[in-house]
Amino acid sequence: MKKSITMDYCHNFSMIVMKGDMMNKLVRKSLAAITVLSLMTLGLMLAGCGGGGSGGVSSEVVSGKAAVGSPLSGQVSLKDSSTPAKQKTTVISSDGSFAIDVTDMKAPYVLQATGSADETVYKLNSYADGPGIANINPLSNVIVASAAGDDDPDDVYEKSDSDKNHRIRNNLSKTISILLAKLEPLLKQYSSEHTNPITSRYIANHLDLDDMFDNVKITVSNGQLSIINKKTRAVIFTGLVSDIANGIFDGGSLPPAPSVPAAPNGLTAVGGTGQVTLSWTSVSNATSYNLYYATTPGVTKTNATKISSASTPYVQAGLAAGTSYYYIVTAVNSSGESAASAQASAVTASTPPVPTLPAAPTGVTATGGTNQVTLTWGAVSAATSYNVYYATTGGVTKVNGTKITGATSPAVLNGLTAGSAYYCIITAVNSAGEGAASVQVAATTLAAVPTPTVPAAPTGVTSIGGANLATITWPAVTGAASYNVYWSTSNGVTKTSGTKVAGVSSPYVKTGLSAGTTYYFIVTAANSVGESAASSQVTATTNAAPPAVPAAPTGVTASGGANQVSISWTTVSGATSYNIYWATASGVTTAATKITTATSPYVQT
């Protein structure tokens, strides 16, 4: 379109020049119109460019909660199934939530959360088959280790590769079924016997599965899974991670179930324009509340519409004008739902509500990750959608920020620059228009992590022989995850000709060697990318074999004399000294009187 406007103008101008001053005036008006149009076009282009950066909202996200009863404070890292594996990291939000953009990554994925909660440091693992939910908690840690066949859950992530990730995929469903069946009495006490610890909806709110994590301690050590009652220290379950089905479960050690809460008191309802505001008195052992409402009196839990997980005060919006609404409220905890409160009612205003702009979103958070920022916010009453504005300088507004429409919480801004700060605001939108902006939040993306490379060859390798063994030592190599030793009894050992010992660490002691033999060694470093070149060759000679016990002397003779006896014998090969044993009675043995370091002939006086 821009090209056609320019061509039309040039064609018209060539004709107008010959018409004199009147045409010149028209030309100037045409120029002015075109200039305005050009500026408008430029303005639209600039508005689309916004305040910097080239990110967008990812549609391929792995998200979830990282919690152990309380949210973890730390970070979540994700590795994919590429070779070598790609890795991304994000900071965990204050409520335990996280989200990682996996647009350019290869499924399936393994995840690891590292952080602390209640003054305890945790490292927990999980798995994602693709974009979607992947919670990280003590049970997900057990499940992925068992599915991978790893005694140490940390190996799920730290020694991940495509084969292991696919092995988890193949075994995951069966492993979860075995775990839920074995722990059913424990899980049932927390209404979680049908909950998938990895993919089910999970909130760090001390309810259901999260309540169980508050009351039991789940650990894995040397392949042994233990579940312990935190209060009594009694063992609820113990067994091998690799054989959960045959572990020992003690139902008598379960934590006591909490009592069902009492019915809430003091329920009040106040009508307004298109809404009703409800309030009630909190119940001491309740963890959440359910509201039930209807437009006819006599509302019960069975004949009304249910609103779960409400909190006081609660505003129900979007109601019909001039209509009576009837309510009851119940209290909930892990043991169940209370009886209903007394009924309360309110009438909405008779004038139909005039659409108004939604309020500014509150509770906005921003957390940085690998080339991404995750934004979360609380729902705004009467909002139908949300817009995100961001920039790389502070003071972002709806005018100078890059706009992303139709966002939902959590929104992951991807394709961002590593190690850069991003400033964001959120607005709510409905039929009346766009509301005011939230307060500005900011997050910094993680610094760029160098692409892993094959480690360098180890240097400074030394070796020393011993009794049927050799000890090889070397300094650590940057970027190495493990080391391999190759050995041979022939000089010039290589990775091809040598016998390989994989996954060793310095110092490495090679045992079972032949005595008095020279051995040749090289060392390589390895990581997820591959194996390094070999170190320089080193040698070690084992200790010589100890001498054999000499044979018994032969040709022994004894002859008496004046108060003496002379003893002689034939020299024994390999002997360094001789002992004589004597007695005055026949049948002398080595228990008799001993004379050491004798030589032949020996005279006993």
PEURHU-V560338 format. One record per residue. RES is the residue in three letters. PSI is psi in whole degrees, -180 to 180 (999 if undefined). NEAR is the number of other C-alpha atoms within 12 Angstrom. Layout:
# PEURHU-V560338
res=RES psi=PSI near=NEAR
res=RES psi=PSI near=NEAR
This chain:
# PEURHU-V560338
res=MET psi=-41 near=10
res=LYS psi=-39 near=16
res=LYS psi=-42 near=10
res=SER psi=-36 near=11
res=ILE psi=-44 near=18
res=THR psi=-42 near=19
res=MET psi=-42 near=14
res=ASP psi=-42 near=17
res=TYR psi=-46 near=24
res=CYS psi=-41 near=18
res=HIS psi=-45 near=14
res=ASN psi=-40 near=20
res=PHE psi=-41 near=23
res=SER psi=-28 near=15
res=MET psi=-36 near=16
res=ILE psi=-30 near=20
res=VAL psi=-35 near=18
res=MET psi=-2 near=13
res=LYS psi=0 near=15
res=GLY psi=-164 near=13
res=ASP psi=-37 near=12
res=MET psi=-42 near=13
res=MET psi=-32 near=18
res=ASN psi=-39 near=19
res=LYS psi=-42 near=16
res=LEU psi=-37 near=20
res=VAL psi=-47 near=25
res=ARG psi=-39 near=18
res=LYS psi=-40 near=16
res=SER psi=-43 near=22
res=LEU psi=-43 near=21
res=ALA psi=-43 near=15
res=ALA psi=-42 near=17
res=ILE psi=-38 near=22
res=THR psi=-44 near=18
res=VAL psi=-45 near=14
res=LEU psi=-41 near=18
res=SER psi=-43 near=19
res=LEU psi=-39 near=15
res=MET psi=-43 near=15
res=THR psi=-44 near=16
res=LEU psi=-41 near=15
res=GLY psi=-41 near=15
res=LEU psi=-40 near=14
res=MET psi=-43 near=13
res=LEU psi=-40 near=18
res=ALA psi=-37 near=20
res=GLY psi=-29 near=22
res=CYS psi=-33 near=22
res=GLY psi=-156 near=27
res=GLY psi=18 near=28
res=GLY psi=157 near=28
res=GLY psi=164 near=28
res=SER psi=29 near=24
res=GLY psi=168 near=31
res=GLY psi=179 near=29
res=VAL psi=125 near=35
res=SER psi=140 near=31
res=SER psi=-2 near=23
res=GLU psi=100 near=24
res=VAL psi=138 near=33
res=VAL psi=122 near=45
res=SER psi=165 near=44
res=GLY psi=-164 near=39
res=LYS psi=137 near=47
res=ALA psi=106 near=52
res=ALA psi=158 near=51
res=VAL psi=34 near=47
res=GLY psi=-48 near=33
res=SER psi=151 near=33
res=PRO psi=144 near=39
res=LEU psi=144 near=37
res=SER psi=109 near=31
res=GLY psi=-133 near=32
res=GLN psi=159 near=38
res=VAL psi=132 near=46
res=SER psi=148 near=39
res=LEU psi=135 near=46
res=LYS psi=145 near=44
res=ASP psi=-168 near=39
res=SER psi=18 near=35
res=SER psi=166 near=24
res=THR psi=109 near=21
res=PRO psi=163 near=22
res=ALA psi=139 near=32
res=LYS psi=148 near=32
res=GLN psi=139 near=38
res=LYS psi=153 near=40
res=THR psi=147 near=38
res=THR psi=157 near=44
res=VAL psi=143 near=40
res=ILE psi=133 near=40
res=SER psi=168 near=36
res=SER psi=-24 near=26
res=ASP psi=9 near=29
res=GLY psi=-3 near=38
res=SER psi=153 near=43
res=PHE psi=159 near=49
res=ALA psi=135 near=49
res=ILE psi=128 near=53
res=ASP psi=126 near=43
res=VAL psi=27 near=41
res=THR psi=-43 near=25
res=ASP psi=26 near=24
res=MET psi=161 near=27
res=LYS psi=120 near=28
res=ALA psi=158 near=34
res=PRO psi=171 near=35
res=TYR psi=152 near=46
res=VAL psi=148 near=57
res=LEU psi=152 near=54
res=GLN psi=126 near=47
res=ALA psi=130 near=47
res=THR psi=130 near=34
res=GLY psi=-168 near=31
res=SER psi=156 near=24
res=ALA psi=133 near=27
res=ASP psi=43 near=15
res=GLU psi=20 near=12
res=THR psi=136 near=16
res=VAL psi=136 near=17
res=TYR psi=151 near=33
res=LYS psi=109 near=37
res=LEU psi=150 near=44
res=ASN psi=160 near=48
res=SER psi=-172 near=51
res=TYR psi=146 near=55
res=ALA psi=130 near=37
res=ASP psi=-16 near=32
res=GLY psi=-167 near=32
res=PRO psi=142 near=29
res=GLY psi=-157 near=27
res=ILE psi=136 near=30
res=ALA psi=85 near=41
res=ASN psi=152 near=47
res=ILE psi=118 near=53
res=ASN psi=177 near=49
res=PRO psi=-33 near=40
res=LEU psi=-36 near=45
res=SER psi=-35 near=48
res=ASN psi=-43 near=46
res=VAL psi=-45 near=49
res=ILE psi=-49 near=46
res=VAL psi=-33 near=52
res=ALA psi=-45 near=50
res=SER psi=-43 near=43
res=ALA psi=-32 near=37
res=ALA psi=-18 near=38
res=GLY psi=27 near=31
res=ASP psi=130 near=33
res=ASP psi=-31 near=28
res=ASP psi=113 near=31
res=PRO psi=-29 near=41
res=ASP psi=-27 near=31
res=ASP psi=-22 near=30
res=VAL psi=-44 near=39
res=TYR psi=-48 near=38
res=GLU psi=-22 near=29
res=LYS psi=34 near=30
res=SER psi=151 near=42
res=ASP psi=176 near=32
res=SER psi=-41 near=27
res=ASP psi=-44 near=23
res=LYS psi=-42 near=32
res=ASN psi=-40 near=40
res=HIS psi=-29 near=29
res=ARG psi=-40 near=29
res=ILE psi=-46 near=37
res=ARG psi=-45 near=30
res=ASN psi=-31 near=21
res=ASN psi=-7 near=23
res=LEU psi=-51 near=33
res=SER psi=-46 near=23
res=LYS psi=-42 near=22
res=THR psi=-43 near=34
res=ILE psi=-42 near=34
res=SER psi=-44 near=22
res=ILE psi=-45 near=26
res=LEU psi=-46 near=40
res=LEU psi=-38 near=28
res=ALA psi=-43 near=24
res=LYS psi=-36 near=28
res=LEU psi=14 near=35
res=GLU psi=-46 near=26
res=PRO psi=-38 near=26
res=LEU psi=-49 near=36
res=LEU psi=-36 near=35
res=LYS psi=-33 near=26
res=GLN psi=-21 near=28
res=TYR psi=24 near=32
res=SER psi=37 near=26
res=SER psi=17 near=29
res=GLU psi=-17 near=25
res=HIS psi=16 near=25
res=THR psi=126 near=27
res=ASN psi=113 near=31
res=PRO psi=-21 near=44
res=ILE psi=-47 near=41
res=THR psi=-11 near=30
res=SER psi=159 near=22
res=ARG psi=127 near=25
res=TYR psi=128 near=35
res=ILE psi=138 near=30
res=ALA psi=74 near=32
res=ASN psi=15 near=27
res=HIS psi=28 near=27
res=LEU psi=153 near=34
res=ASP psi=-126 near=36
res=LEU psi=-38 near=40
res=ASP psi=-35 near=38
res=ASP psi=-38 near=33
res=MET psi=-42 near=44
res=PHE psi=-25 near=38
res=ASP psi=-27 near=30
res=ASN psi=-12 near=35
res=VAL psi=153 near=33
res=LYS psi=125 near=33
res=ILE psi=120 near=34
res=THR psi=155 near=36
res=VAL psi=124 near=35
res=SER psi=125 near=20
res=ASN psi=40 near=18
res=GLY psi=1 near=24
res=GLN psi=122 near=26
res=LEU psi=129 near=37
res=SER psi=135 near=32
res=ILE psi=121 near=40
res=ILE psi=139 near=30
res=ASN psi=117 near=27
res=LYS psi=-34 near=22
res=LYS psi=-43 near=16
res=THR psi=-13 near=17
res=ARG psi=11 near=18
res=ALA psi=144 near=22
res=VAL psi=120 near=27
res=ILE psi=-41 near=34
res=PHE psi=141 near=36
res=THR psi=140 near=29
res=GLY psi=172 near=31
res=LEU psi=140 near=29
res=VAL psi=-34 near=37
res=SER psi=-8 near=30
res=ASP psi=59 near=25
res=ILE psi=-35 near=35
res=ALA psi=-30 near=25
res=ASN psi=15 near=18
res=GLY psi=170 near=24
res=ILE psi=123 near=21
res=PHE psi=130 near=27
res=ASP psi=98 near=23
res=GLY psi=-20 near=23
res=GLY psi=-9 near=16
res=SER psi=6 near=24
res=LEU psi=148 near=32
res=PRO psi=150 near=31
res=PRO psi=142 near=20
res=ALA psi=137 near=23
res=PRO psi=155 near=25
res=SER psi=152 near=18
res=VAL psi=136 near=23
res=PRO psi=160 near=28
res=ALA psi=162 near=27
res=ALA psi=139 near=30
res=PRO psi=150 near=34
res=ASN psi=166 near=24
res=GLY psi=30 near=22
res=LEU psi=127 near=30
res=THR psi=151 near=28
res=ALA psi=130 near=32
res=VAL psi=122 near=27
res=GLY psi=153 near=28
res=GLY psi=-166 near=28
res=THR psi=104 near=27
res=GLY psi=17 near=31
res=GLN psi=164 near=31
res=VAL psi=134 near=33
res=THR psi=126 near=32
res=LEU psi=141 near=34
res=SER psi=153 near=28
res=TRP psi=166 near=31
res=THR psi=134 near=22
res=SER psi=149 near=26
res=VAL psi=135 near=27
res=SER psi=-45 near=19
res=ASN psi=20 near=24
res=ALA psi=143 near=31
res=THR psi=-15 near=32
res=SER psi=177 near=32
res=TYR psi=149 near=40
res=ASN psi=136 near=36
res=LEU psi=143 near=45
res=TYR psi=135 near=36
res=TYR psi=158 near=35
res=ALA psi=169 near=28
res=THR psi=7 near=24
res=THR psi=150 near=21
res=PRO psi=170 near=20
res=GLY psi=32 near=21
res=VAL psi=138 near=26
res=THR psi=177 near=27
res=LYS psi=-16 near=25
res=THR psi=-24 near=14
res=ASN psi=7 near=17
res=ALA psi=171 near=23
res=THR psi=132 near=21
res=LYS psi=137 near=22
res=ILE psi=111 near=22
res=SER psi=157 near=20
res=SER psi=43 near=23
res=ALA psi=160 near=27
res=SER psi=153 near=27
res=THR psi=137 near=26
res=PRO psi=150 near=21
res=TYR psi=130 near=26
res=VAL psi=117 near=26
res=GLN psi=114 near=34
res=ALA psi=176 near=23
res=GLY psi=26 near=22
res=LEU psi=161 near=29
res=ALA psi=149 near=23
res=ALA psi=148 near=23
res=GLY psi=38 near=21
res=THR psi=141 near=25
res=SER psi=136 near=27
res=TYR psi=139 near=38
res=TYR psi=138 near=36
res=TYR psi=150 near=42
res=ILE psi=161 near=43
res=VAL psi=145 near=49
res=THR psi=156 near=43
res=ALA psi=148 near=38
res=VAL psi=143 near=36
res=ASN psi=-170 near=35
res=SER psi=-17 near=34
res=SER psi=-14 near=28
res=GLY psi=-164 near=28
res=GLU psi=138 near=31
res=SER psi=173 near=29
res=ALA psi=164 near=23
res=ALA psi=152 near=30
res=SER psi=174 near=33
res=ALA psi=150 near=25
res=GLN psi=143 near=33
res=ALA psi=155 near=35
res=SER psi=161 near=30
res=ALA psi=156 near=33
res=VAL psi=130 near=28
res=THR psi=160 near=29
res=ALA psi=147 near=22
res=SER psi=-23 near=18
res=THR psi=127 near=17
res=PRO psi=137 near=17
res=PRO psi=135 near=20
res=VAL psi=126 near=16
res=PRO psi=132 near=21
res=THR psi=159 near=20
res=LEU psi=140 near=24
res=PRO psi=157 near=29
res=ALA psi=165 near=27
res=ALA psi=138 near=29
res=PRO psi=146 near=36
res=THR psi=172 near=24
res=GLY psi=29 near=22
res=VAL psi=133 near=32
res=THR psi=154 near=34
res=ALA psi=131 near=40
res=THR psi=137 near=42
res=GLY psi=156 near=42
res=GLY psi=-162 near=44
res=THR psi=104 near=38
res=ASN psi=32 near=39
res=GLN psi=159 near=44
res=VAL psi=130 near=49
res=THR psi=126 near=49
res=LEU psi=136 near=47
res=THR psi=154 near=36
res=TRP psi=162 near=33
res=GLY psi=150 near=22
res=ALA psi=143 near=25
res=VAL psi=130 near=32
res=SER psi=134 near=27
res=ALA psi=4 near=31
res=ALA psi=141 near=31
res=THR psi=-17 near=25
res=SER psi=176 near=28
res=TYR psi=149 near=39
res=ASN psi=145 near=37
res=VAL psi=136 near=50
res=TYR psi=134 near=47
res=TYR psi=158 near=46
res=ALA psi=169 near=38
res=THR psi=6 near=32
res=THR psi=152 near=25
res=GLY psi=163 near=22
res=GLY psi=32 near=23
res=VAL psi=140 near=29
res=THR psi=177 near=29
res=LYS psi=-16 near=29
res=VAL psi=-43 near=22
res=ASN psi=-4 near=24
res=GLY psi=157 near=33
res=THR psi=127 near=35
res=LYS psi=135 near=34
res=ILE psi=118 near=33
res=THR psi=161 near=23
res=GLY psi=31 near=22
res=ALA psi=154 near=31
res=THR psi=153 near=30
res=SER psi=131 near=32
res=PRO psi=143 near=33
res=ALA psi=127 near=40
res=VAL psi=111 near=41
res=LEU psi=118 near=48
res=ASN psi=176 near=35
res=GLY psi=24 near=24
res=LEU psi=167 near=34
res=THR psi=136 near=26
res=ALA psi=146 near=27
res=GLY psi=31 near=20
res=SER psi=148 near=26
res=ALA psi=138 near=29
res=TYR psi=136 near=42
res=TYR psi=132 near=39
res=CYS psi=149 near=46
res=ILE psi=157 near=43
res=ILE psi=142 near=50
res=THR psi=152 near=42
res=ALA psi=148 near=38
res=VAL psi=142 near=32
res=ASN psi=-165 near=23
res=SER psi=-21 near=16
res=ALA psi=-16 near=18
res=GLY psi=-161 near=20
res=GLU psi=131 near=30
res=GLY psi=-177 near=29
res=ALA psi=159 near=27
res=ALA psi=152 near=32
res=SER psi=174 near=34
res=VAL psi=151 near=26
res=GLN psi=138 near=33
res=VAL psi=160 near=36
res=ALA psi=151 near=30
res=ALA psi=150 near=36
res=THR psi=129 near=31
res=THR psi=154 near=33
res=LEU psi=148 near=26
res=ALA psi=151 near=20
res=ALA psi=135 near=20
res=VAL psi=123 near=17
res=PRO psi=142 near=11
res=THR psi=127 near=15
res=PRO psi=144 near=22
res=THR psi=165 near=22
res=VAL psi=132 near=24
res=PRO psi=161 near=28
res=ALA psi=161 near=27
res=ALA psi=140 near=30
res=PRO psi=145 near=36
res=THR psi=168 near=24
res=GLY psi=27 near=19
res=VAL psi=135 near=31
res=THR psi=157 near=27
res=SER psi=150 near=32
res=ILE psi=136 near=26
res=GLY psi=160 near=31
res=GLY psi=-161 near=26
res=ALA psi=101 near=23
res=ASN psi=28 near=25
res=LEU psi=165 near=26
res=ALA psi=140 near=34
res=THR psi=123 near=32
res=ILE psi=132 near=38
res=THR psi=155 near=31
res=TRP psi=154 near=29
res=PRO psi=156 near=23
res=ALA psi=147 near=25
res=VAL psi=130 near=27
res=THR psi=130 near=20
res=GLY psi=-2 near=24
res=ALA psi=139 near=28
res=ALA psi=-24 near=30
res=SER psi=177 near=30
res=TYR psi=152 near=39
res=ASN psi=141 near=38
res=VAL psi=134 near=47
res=TYR psi=137 near=37
res=TRP psi=158 near=37
res=SER psi=161 near=29
res=THR psi=4 near=24
res=SER psi=142 near=20
res=ASN psi=150 near=19
res=GLY psi=36 near=22
res=VAL psi=140 near=26
res=THR psi=177 near=27
res=LYS psi=-20 near=27
res=THR psi=-41 near=14
res=SER psi=-20 near=17
res=GLY psi=161 near=24
res=THR psi=126 near=22
res=LYS psi=135 near=22
res=VAL psi=110 near=23
res=ALA psi=155 near=20
res=GLY psi=38 near=21
res=VAL psi=171 near=25
res=SER psi=160 near=27
res=SER psi=136 near=26
res=PRO psi=145 near=21
res=TYR psi=130 near=28
res=VAL psi=115 near=25
res=LYS psi=115 near=33
res=THR psi=177 near=19
res=GLY psi=25 near=15
res=LEU psi=162 near=27
res=SER psi=147 near=22
res=ALA psi=148 near=22
res=GLY psi=34 near=20
res=THR psi=142 near=24
res=THR psi=132 near=27
res=TYR psi=148 near=37
res=TYR psi=136 near=38
res=PHE psi=145 near=44
res=ILE psi=158 near=43
res=VAL psi=140 near=49
res=THR psi=155 near=42
res=ALA psi=148 near=39
res=ALA psi=152 near=33
res=ASN psi=-166 near=29
res=SER psi=-19 near=30
res=VAL psi=-36 near=25
res=GLY psi=-162 near=25
res=GLU psi=141 near=29
res=SER psi=174 near=30
res=ALA psi=165 near=24
res=ALA psi=152 near=30
res=SER psi=174 near=34
res=SER psi=149 near=26
res=GLN psi=142 near=32
res=VAL psi=158 near=36
res=THR psi=156 near=30
res=ALA psi=138 near=36
res=THR psi=127 near=28
res=THR psi=159 near=28
res=ASN psi=148 near=21
res=ALA psi=153 near=18
res=ALA psi=141 near=15
res=PRO psi=147 near=13
res=PRO psi=152 near=13
res=ALA psi=153 near=11
res=VAL psi=129 near=13
res=PRO psi=157 near=16
res=ALA psi=163 near=15
res=ALA psi=138 near=17
res=PRO psi=147 near=23
res=THR psi=171 near=15
res=GLY psi=30 near=14
res=VAL psi=131 near=18
res=THR psi=152 near=17
res=ALA psi=136 near=19
res=SER psi=135 near=16
res=GLY psi=162 near=15
res=GLY psi=-164 near=12
res=ALA psi=103 near=10
res=ASN psi=33 near=10
res=GLN psi=162 near=13
res=VAL psi=136 near=17
res=SER psi=125 near=22
res=ILE psi=137 near=28
res=SER psi=155 near=23
res=TRP psi=165 near=21
res=THR psi=140 near=18
res=THR psi=138 near=21
res=VAL psi=131 near=19
res=SER psi=132 near=16
res=GLY psi=-6 near=15
res=ALA psi=141 near=19
res=THR psi=-15 near=17
res=SER psi=172 near=18
res=TYR psi=149 near=27
res=ASN psi=141 near=23
res=ILE psi=134 near=31
res=TYR psi=134 near=22
res=TRP psi=157 near=21
res=ALA psi=169 near=16
res=THR psi=2 near=10
res=ALA psi=153 near=10
res=SER psi=156 near=9
res=GLY psi=36 near=11
res=VAL psi=140 near=14
res=THR psi=-177 near=15
res=THR psi=-1 near=14
res=ALA psi=-6 near=12
res=ALA psi=-177 near=16
res=THR psi=132 near=15
res=LYS psi=137 near=17
res=ILE psi=120 near=19
res=THR psi=163 near=15
res=THR psi=45 near=14
res=ALA psi=156 near=22
res=THR psi=154 near=23
res=SER psi=133 near=24
res=PRO psi=152 near=20
res=TYR psi=132 near=24
res=VAL psi=117 near=21
res=GLN psi=119 near=24
res=THR psi=999 near=11
